[in-house]
């Protein structure tokens, strides 16, 4: 059972969740733009395949593969650039929100002044994190594009070798480039792979900036009496039971939570395996019992 929060802690947690809601809104906007790009990509690839599709049932010819590969490299490169731009816009919003989340949550408490100063002091760290994240996101999205090219080429080769007829090949490619109503169990398709990047990276950047502010606060006043509080997003669909159980749990600042046997300083800890990081929307906050009073 999650630990019950005191009234002061609950007010603090509500303010932290209000910050997280801003990141959720940025995530939704980013996903809408990304999905629109996937749909445009699907149209371009489908049109190209229709242009060079065999007119009989003999199947695709090997000569088609070179043409399609060149086309894919061009349109997927453009797609990757667009999606990277969307993701970086989103992580910028997430980082700015995370950097100010603690100060916003502590407003009206005895910790207001020190957390506001710590937010300002953490700016340099925050800027370095953003610059590194931009490069990392570009690599992640390019990886999704490269995987998509390989997946499409693999489907075309089945047509060349006679394993599937042209109609089946076209259907397979369109399905891979479709935007499904819900993720498949195999985590397949370019849309879902890109969605995982969006959700994971916005959450990771929010938490990194948030932790930078918390670290600056702890450095200013010392760790004595400070706690890290784990906060689950409250989203039940696909929620990890171990993360739900940690909602409201707190440990002395600098110590670790037990996440299914893994020691972690909080959500998105780099030491956690992907199963506890991908699509995770949990966050953490710093709390001092003294902040409940003026």
BABA-706624 format. One record per residue (C-alpha): residue number from 0; residue in three letters; z, y, x. Coordinates in Angstrom, 3 decimals, always signed. Each point is the difference from the previous one (the first is absolute). Layout:
N
+-----+---------+----------+----------+----------+
! num ! residuo !        w !        v !        u !
+-----+---------+----------+----------+----------+
! NUM !     ala !        Z !        Y !        X !
...
+-----+---------+----------+----------+----------+
//
This chain:
294
+-----+---------+----------+----------+----------+
! num ! residuo !        w !        v !        u !
+-----+---------+----------+----------+----------+
!   0 !     unk !   +0.000 !   +0.000 !   +0.000 !
!   1 !     unk !   -0.806 !   +3.511 !   +1.286 !
!   2 !     unk !   +3.044 !   +2.049 !   +0.962 !
!   3 !     unk !   +0.939 !   +2.528 !   -2.743 !
!   4 !     unk !   -0.454 !   +3.600 !   +1.138 !
!   5 !     unk !   +2.583 !   +2.716 !   -0.443 !
!   6 !     unk !   -1.111 !   +2.992 !   -2.130 !
!   7 !     unk !   -0.574 !   +2.085 !   +3.143 !
!   8 !     unk !   -2.011 !   -2.792 !   +1.639 !
!   9 !     unk !   -2.046 !   -0.456 !   -3.158 !
!  10 !     unk !   -0.926 !   +3.692 !   -0.103 !
!  11 !     unk !   -0.962 !   -0.225 !   +3.668 !
!  12 !     unk !   -2.080 !   -3.148 !   -0.577 !
!  13 !     unk !   -1.758 !   +1.614 !   -2.968 !
!  14 !     unk !   -1.057 !   +2.905 !   +2.218 !
!  15 !     unk !   -1.264 !   -2.418 !   +2.644 !
!  16 !     unk !   -1.981 !   -1.863 !   -2.663 !
!  17 !     unk !   -1.482 !   +3.296 !   -1.187 !
!  18 !     unk !   -1.424 !   +0.395 !   +3.507 !
!  19 !     unk !   -1.348 !   -3.547 !   -0.131 !
!  20 !     unk !   -1.690 !   +0.832 !   -3.310 !
!  21 !     unk !   -2.038 !   +2.672 !   +1.803 !
!  22 !     unk !   -1.214 !   -2.662 !   +2.414 !
!  23 !     unk !   -0.857 !   -2.280 !   -2.932 !
!  24 !     unk !   -2.108 !   +2.806 !   -1.501 !
!  25 !     unk !   -1.788 !   +0.516 !   +3.330 !
!  26 !     unk !   -0.570 !   -3.747 !   +0.220 !
!  27 !     unk !   -1.529 !   -0.101 !   -3.485 !
!  28 !     unk !   -2.348 !   +2.881 !   +0.842 !
!  29 !     unk !   -1.013 !   -1.694 !   +3.260 !
!  30 !     unk !   -0.669 !   -3.311 !   -1.745 !
!  31 !     unk !   -2.199 !   +1.675 !   -2.635 !
!  32 !     unk !   -2.146 !   +1.574 !   +2.699 !
!  33 !     unk !   -0.160 !   -3.265 !   +1.930 !
!  34 !     unk !   -1.035 !   -1.975 !   -3.098 !
!  35 !     unk !   -2.753 !   +2.525 !   -0.751 !
!  36 !     unk !   -1.285 !   -0.515 !   +3.547 !
!  37 !     unk !   +0.026 !   -3.796 !   -0.432 !
!  38 !     unk !   -2.033 !   +0.332 !   -3.177 !
!  39 !     unk !   -2.559 !   +2.203 !   +1.744 !
!  40 !     unk !   -0.141 !   -2.484 !   +2.870 !
!  41 !     unk !   -0.561 !   -2.859 !   -2.430 !
!  42 !     unk !   -2.918 !   +1.859 !   -1.560 !
!  43 !     unk !   -1.626 !   +0.716 !   +3.359 !
!  44 !     unk !   +0.327 !   -3.573 !   +1.278 !
!  45 !     unk !   -1.169 !   -1.515 !   -3.284 !
!  46 !     unk !   -3.045 !   +2.273 !   -0.064 !
!  47 !     unk !   -0.920 !   -0.963 !   +3.562 !
!  48 !     unk !   +0.322 !   -3.707 !   -0.735 !
!  49 !     unk !   -2.089 !   +0.377 !   -3.144 !
!  50 !     unk !   -2.696 !   +1.802 !   +2.021 !
!  51 !     unk !   -0.463 !   -2.857 !   +2.444 !
!  52 !     unk !   +0.983 !   -2.872 !   -2.289 !
!  53 !     unk !   -2.393 !   -2.973 !   +0.038 !
!  54 !     unk !   -2.346 !   -0.122 !   -2.975 !
!  55 !     unk !   +0.222 !   -3.757 !   -0.351 !
!  56 !     unk !   +2.660 !   -2.686 !   +0.204 !
!  57 !     unk !   -0.718 !   -0.900 !   +3.615 !
!  58 !     unk !   +2.921 !   +2.126 !   +1.133 !
!  59 !     unk !   +0.572 !   +2.758 !   +2.466 !
!  60 !     unk !   -1.931 !   +0.050 !   +3.248 !
!  61 !     unk !   +1.643 !   +0.349 !   +3.402 !
!  62 !     unk !   -1.950 !   +3.228 !   +0.502 !
!  63 !     unk !   +2.004 !   +1.540 !   -2.822 !
!  64 !     unk !   +3.227 !   -0.289 !   +1.931 !
!  65 !     unk !   -0.942 !   +2.547 !   +2.649 !
!  66 !     unk !   -0.970 !   +2.582 !   -2.642 !
!  67 !     unk !   +3.150 !   -0.555 !   -2.019 !
!  68 !     unk !   +2.255 !   +0.118 !   +3.041 !
!  69 !     unk !   -1.402 !   +3.382 !   +1.069 !
!  70 !     unk !   +0.435 !   +1.340 !   -3.528 !
!  71 !     unk !   +3.561 !   -1.305 !   -0.226 !
!  72 !     unk !   +0.996 !   +1.534 !   +3.299 !
!  73 !     unk !   -1.186 !   +3.389 !   -1.205 !
!  74 !     unk !   +1.509 !   +0.013 !   -3.501 !
!  75 !     unk !   +3.245 !   -1.671 !   +1.050 !
!  76 !     unk !   +0.397 !   +2.487 !   +2.845 !
!  77 !     unk !   -0.359 !   +2.863 !   -2.491 !
!  78 !     unk !   +2.411 !   -1.749 !   -2.364 !
!  79 !     unk !   +2.583 !   -0.491 !   +2.756 !
!  80 !     unk !   -0.171 !   +3.671 !   +0.960 !
!  81 !     unk !   +0.539 !   +1.094 !   -3.611 !
!  82 !     unk !   +2.888 !   -2.394 !   -0.649 !
!  83 !     unk !   +1.665 !   +0.911 !   +3.304 !
!  84 !     unk !   -0.118 !   +3.643 !   -1.054 !
!  85 !     unk !   +1.622 !   -0.866 !   -3.341 !
!  86 !     unk !   +2.721 !   -2.076 !   +1.664 !
!  87 !     unk !   +0.765 !   +2.704 !   +2.546 !
!  88 !     unk !   +0.283 !   +2.611 !   -2.746 !
!  89 !     unk !   +2.445 !   -2.305 !   -1.756 !
!  90 !     unk !   +2.123 !   -0.722 !   +3.062 !
!  91 !     unk !   +0.191 !   +3.729 !   +0.739 !
!  92 !     unk !   +1.507 !   +0.557 !   -3.449 !
!  93 !     unk !   +2.285 !   -3.007 !   +0.455 !
!  94 !     unk !   +1.186 !   +1.226 !   +3.403 !
!  95 !     unk !   +0.692 !   +3.528 !   -1.240 !
!  96 !     unk !   +1.938 !   -1.424 !   -2.938 !
!  97 !     unk !   +1.943 !   -2.421 !   +2.176 !
!  98 !     unk !   +0.895 !   +2.725 !   +2.470 !
!  99 !     unk !   +1.631 !   +2.084 !   -2.728 !
! 100 !     unk !   +1.401 !   -2.776 !   -2.198 !
! 101 !     unk !   +3.479 !   -0.106 !   +1.515 !
! 102 !     unk !   +0.441 !   +3.773 !   -0.123 !
! 103 !     unk !   -1.142 !   +0.064 !   -3.639 !
! 104 !     unk !   +2.389 !   -2.812 !   -0.912 !
! 105 !     unk !   +2.953 !   +1.657 !   +1.766 !
! 106 !     unk !   -0.594 !   +3.374 !   -1.652 !
! 107 !     unk !   +3.129 !   +1.205 !   -1.742 !
! 108 !     unk !   +2.287 !   -2.196 !   +2.120 !
! 109 !     unk !   +2.012 !   +0.648 !   +3.142 !
! 110 !     unk !   -2.890 !   -1.507 !   +1.992 !
! 111 !     unk !   -2.559 !   +2.562 !   -1.130 !
! 112 !     unk !   +0.028 !   +2.211 !   +3.097 !
! 113 !     unk !   -0.071 !   -2.749 !   +2.628 !
! 114 !     unk !   -2.755 !   -2.007 !   -1.720 !
! 115 !     unk !   -2.159 !   +3.105 !   -0.437 !
! 116 !     unk !   +0.311 !   +0.781 !   +3.722 !
! 117 !     unk !   -0.698 !   -3.634 !   +0.918 !
! 118 !     unk !   -3.198 !   +0.107 !   -2.056 !
! 119 !     unk !   -1.177 !   +2.943 !   +2.071 !
! 120 !     unk !   +1.066 !   -1.640 !   +3.266 !
! 121 !     unk !   -1.933 !   -3.181 !   -0.773 !
! 122 !     unk !   -3.351 !   +1.808 !   -0.292 !
! 123 !     unk !   -1.220 !   -0.894 !   +3.501 !
! 124 !     unk !   +0.701 !   -3.690 !   -0.533 !
! 125 !     unk !   -1.645 !   +0.206 !   -3.400 !
! 126 !     unk !   -3.192 !   +1.539 !   +1.478 !
! 127 !     unk !   -0.288 !   -2.745 !   +2.639 !
! 128 !     unk !   +0.447 !   -2.653 !   -2.660 !
! 129 !     unk !   -2.804 !   +1.512 !   -2.065 !
! 130 !     unk !   -2.450 !   +0.153 !   +2.894 !
! 131 !     unk !   +0.669 !   -3.629 !   +0.899 !
! 132 !     unk !   -0.286 !   -1.023 !   -3.642 !
! 133 !     unk !   -3.442 !   +1.632 !   -0.388 !
! 134 !     unk !   -1.390 !   -2.137 !   +2.833 !
! 135 !     unk !   +1.738 !   -3.127 !   -1.267 !
! 136 !     unk !   -1.329 !   +0.481 !   -3.535 !
! 137 !     unk !   -3.547 !   +0.438 !   +1.303 !
! 138 !     unk !   +0.307 !   -3.348 !   +1.790 !
! 139 !     unk !   +1.426 !   -1.691 !   -3.110 !
! 140 !     unk !   -2.765 !   +1.245 !   -2.295 !
! 141 !     unk !   -2.689 !   -0.853 !   +2.559 !
! 142 !     unk !   +1.484 !   -3.486 !   +0.123 !
! 143 !     unk !   -0.420 !   -0.291 !   -3.791 !
! 144 !     unk !   -3.623 !   +1.184 !   +0.313 !
! 145 !     unk !   -0.739 !   -2.486 !   +2.794 !
! 146 !     unk !   +1.526 !   -2.802 !   -2.048 !
! 147 !     unk !   -2.154 !   +1.032 !   -2.971 !
! 148 !     unk !   -3.172 !   -0.076 !   +2.109 !
! 149 !     unk !   +0.833 !   -3.497 !   +1.254 !
! 150 !     unk !   +0.820 !   -1.192 !   -3.525 !
! 151 !     unk !   -3.285 !   +1.298 !   -1.435 !
! 152 !     unk !   -2.071 !   -1.370 !   +2.872 !
! 153 !     unk !   +1.682 !   -3.379 !   -0.410 !
! 154 !     unk !   -1.037 !   -0.077 !   -3.657 !
! 155 !     unk !   -3.582 !   +0.903 !   +0.885 !
! 156 !     unk !   -0.173 !   -2.758 !   +2.591 !
! 157 !     unk !   +0.812 !   -2.507 !   -2.731 !
! 158 !     unk !   -3.162 !   +1.192 !   -1.723 !
! 159 !     unk !   -2.072 !   -0.272 !   +3.170 !
! 160 !     unk !   +1.205 !   -3.557 !   +0.608 !
! 161 !     unk !   -0.680 !   -0.956 !   -3.611 !
! 162 !     unk !   +3.632 !   -0.579 !   -0.955 !
! 163 !     unk !   -0.312 !   +2.559 !   -2.805 !
! 164 !     unk !   -2.913 !   +1.514 !   -1.880 !
! 165 !     unk !   -0.705 !   +3.770 !   -0.029 !
! 166 !     unk !   +1.760 !   +0.584 !   -3.322 !
! 167 !     unk !   +3.163 !   -1.725 !   +1.236 !
! 168 !     unk !   -0.049 !   +1.977 !   +3.248 !
! 169 !     unk !   -0.343 !   +3.301 !   -1.851 !
! 170 !     unk !   +2.816 !   -0.952 !   -2.355 !
! 171 !     unk !   +2.306 !   -0.934 !   +2.909 !
! 172 !     unk !   -0.662 !   +3.280 !   +1.824 !
! 173 !     unk !   +0.563 !   +2.072 !   -3.146 !
! 174 !     unk !   +3.258 !   -1.809 !   -0.694 !
! 175 !     unk !   +1.245 !   +0.679 !   +3.535 !
! 176 !     unk !   -0.795 !   +3.695 !   -0.411 !
! 177 !     unk !   +1.431 !   +0.233 !   -3.507 !
! 178 !     unk !   +3.192 !   +1.857 !   -0.935 !
! 179 !     unk !   +2.123 !   -2.716 !   -1.667 !
! 180 !     unk !   +2.445 !   +0.781 !   -2.785 !
! 181 !     unk !   +2.723 !   -1.629 !   +2.076 !
! 182 !     unk !   +0.302 !   -1.403 !   +3.557 !
! 183 !     unk !   -1.179 !   -3.549 !   +0.508 !
! 184 !     unk !   +2.319 !   -2.650 !   +1.385 !
! 185 !     unk !   -2.220 !   -0.188 !   +3.077 !
! 186 !     unk !   +0.310 !   +3.760 !   +0.665 !
! 187 !     unk !   -3.795 !   +0.000 !   +0.011 !
! 188 !     unk !   -2.525 !   +2.763 !   -0.463 !
! 189 !     unk !   -0.472 !   +3.306 !   +1.745 !
! 190 !     unk !   +1.762 !   +2.002 !   -2.750 !
! 191 !     unk !   +3.246 !   -1.925 !   +0.261 !
! 192 !     unk !   -0.030 !   +0.017 !   +3.788 !
! 193 !     unk !   -0.423 !   +3.786 !   -0.029 !
! 194 !     unk !   +2.690 !   +0.322 !   -2.667 !
! 195 !     unk !   +2.468 !   -1.822 !   +2.234 !
! 196 !     unk !   -0.712 !   +2.498 !   +2.778 !
! 197 !     unk !   +0.598 !   +2.955 !   -2.341 !
! 198 !     unk !   +3.257 !   -1.287 !   -1.478 !
! 199 !     unk !   +1.447 !   -1.277 !   +3.260 !
! 200 !     unk !   -0.901 !   +2.987 !   +2.166 !
! 201 !     unk !   +1.185 !   +2.682 !   -2.413 !
! 202 !     unk !   +3.327 !   -1.793 !   -0.388 !
! 203 !     unk !   +0.311 !   -0.559 !   +3.732 !
! 204 !     unk !   -0.693 !   +3.634 !   +0.862 !
! 205 !     unk !   +2.406 !   +1.303 !   -2.649 !
! 206 !     unk !   +2.755 !   -2.203 !   +1.392 !
! 207 !     unk !   -0.759 !   +0.873 !   +3.648 !
! 208 !     unk !   +0.232 !   +3.735 !   -0.718 !
! 209 !     unk !   +3.104 !   -0.551 !   -2.108 !
! 210 !     unk !   +1.676 !   -1.952 !   +2.817 !
! 211 !     unk !   -0.884 !   +2.740 !   +2.512 !
! 212 !     unk !   +1.907 !   +2.503 !   -2.159 !
! 213 !     unk !   +2.917 !   -2.380 !   -0.386 !
! 214 !     unk !   +0.138 !   -0.617 !   +3.748 !
! 215 !     unk !   +0.032 !   +3.754 !   +0.622 !
! 216 !     unk !   +2.867 !   +0.379 !   -2.486 !
! 217 !     unk !   +2.002 !   -2.779 !   +1.639 !
! 218 !     unk !   -0.574 !   +1.560 !   +3.411 !
! 219 !     unk !   +1.284 !   +3.336 !   -1.281 !
! 220 !     unk !   +3.230 !   -1.244 !   -1.609 !
! 221 !     unk !   +0.569 !   -3.442 !   +1.497 !
! 222 !     unk !   -0.191 !   -3.383 !   -1.697 !
! 223 !     unk !   +3.628 !   -0.116 !   -1.157 !
! 224 !     unk !   +0.172 !   -0.199 !   -3.771 !
! 225 !     unk !   -3.768 !   -0.231 !   -0.441 !
! 226 !     unk !   -1.668 !   -2.806 !   -1.923 !
! 227 !     unk !   -3.556 !   -1.209 !   -0.476 !
! 228 !     unk !   -0.673 !   -0.848 !   -3.657 !
! 229 !     unk !   -2.848 !   -2.324 !   -0.990 !
! 230 !     unk !   -1.805 !   +1.073 !   -3.182 !
! 231 !     unk !   -2.412 !   -2.264 !   -1.842 !
! 232 !     unk !   -2.928 !   +1.712 !   -1.691 !
! 233 !     unk !   +0.970 !   -1.340 !   -3.427 !
! 234 !     unk !   -3.505 !   -1.445 !   -0.479 !
! 235 !     unk !   +0.472 !   -3.507 !   -1.326 !
! 236 !     unk !   -3.583 !   -1.333 !   +0.228 !
! 237 !     unk !   -0.304 !   -1.955 !   +3.219 !
! 238 !     unk !   +3.475 !   +1.080 !   +1.153 !
! 239 !     unk !   +1.555 !   -2.031 !   +2.791 !
! 240 !     unk !   +3.324 !   -1.436 !   -1.228 !
! 241 !     unk !   +1.643 !   +0.659 !   +3.369 !
! 242 !     unk !   -0.974 !   +3.690 !   -0.177 !
! 243 !     unk !   +1.232 !   +0.324 !   -3.590 !
! 244 !     unk !   +3.328 !   -1.520 !   +1.052 !
! 245 !     unk !   +0.343 !   +2.632 !   +2.744 !
! 246 !     unk !   -0.326 !   +2.942 !   -2.403 !
! 247 !     unk !   +3.025 !   +2.261 !   +0.574 !
! 248 !     unk !   +1.230 !   -2.092 !   +2.926 !
! 249 !     unk !   +1.252 !   +2.047 !   +2.944 !
! 250 !     unk !   +0.823 !   -0.602 !   +3.646 !
! 251 !     unk !   +1.522 !   +2.311 !   +2.631 !
! 252 !     unk !   -2.785 !   +2.179 !   +1.363 !
! 253 !     unk !   -1.720 !   -1.690 !   +2.925 !
! 254 !     unk !   +0.921 !   -3.506 !   -1.141 !
! 255 !     unk !   -2.318 !   -2.448 !   -1.761 !
! 256 !     unk !   -0.588 !   -1.537 !   -3.416 !
! 257 !     unk !   -0.482 !   -3.730 !   -0.479 !
! 258 !     unk !   -3.472 !   -0.376 !   -1.539 !
! 259 !     unk !   -0.497 !   -3.706 !   -0.682 !
! 260 !     unk !   +1.538 !   -0.788 !   +3.378 !
! 261 !     unk !   -1.786 !   +2.809 !   +1.892 !
! 262 !     unk !   +2.030 !   +2.876 !   +1.430 !
! 263 !     unk !   -1.567 !   +3.342 !   -0.963 !
! 264 !     unk !   +1.147 !   +3.605 !   +0.232 !
! 265 !     unk !   -1.729 !   +0.600 !   -3.353 !
! 266 !     unk !   -3.282 !   -0.449 !   -1.884 !
! 267 !     unk !   -3.143 !   -0.127 !   +2.162 !
! 268 !     unk !   +2.020 !   -0.813 !   +3.120 !
! 269 !     unk !   -2.614 !   -1.014 !   +2.626 !
! 270 !     unk !   +1.955 !   -3.171 !   +0.711 !
! 271 !     unk !   -0.525 !   -1.287 !   -3.568 !
! 272 !     unk !   -2.851 !   -2.465 !   -0.588 !
! 273 !     unk !   -2.980 !   +1.023 !   -2.142 !
! 274 !     unk !   +1.378 !   -1.844 !   -3.031 !
! 275 !     unk !   +2.773 !   +2.618 !   -0.199 !
! 276 !     unk !   -2.137 !   +3.035 !   +0.862 !
! 277 !     unk !   -3.416 !   -0.268 !   -1.689 !
! 278 !     unk !   +0.037 !   +1.894 !   -3.320 !
! 279 !     unk !   +3.748 !   +0.660 !   +0.330 !
! 280 !     unk !   +1.083 !   +3.164 !   -1.853 !
! 281 !     unk !   +3.676 !   -0.047 !   +0.890 !
! 282 !     unk !   +1.549 !   +2.935 !   +1.829 !
! 283 !     unk !   +3.315 !   +0.865 !   +1.588 !
! 284 !     unk !   +2.282 !   +3.003 !   +0.129 !
! 285 !     unk !   +2.919 !   +1.237 !   +2.015 !
! 286 !     unk !   +3.328 !   +0.500 !   -1.735 !
! 287 !     unk !   +3.399 !   +1.331 !   +0.970 !
! 288 !     unk !   +3.029 !   -0.294 !   -2.261 !
! 289 !     unk !   +0.833 !   +3.581 !   +0.951 !
! 290 !     unk !   -3.232 !   +1.216 !   -1.574 !
! 291 !     unk !   +1.299 !   -0.706 !   -3.475 !
! 292 !     unk !   +2.139 !   +3.144 !   +0.221 !
! 293 !     unk !   -0.664 !   +3.637 !   +0.784 !
+-----+---------+----------+----------+----------+
//
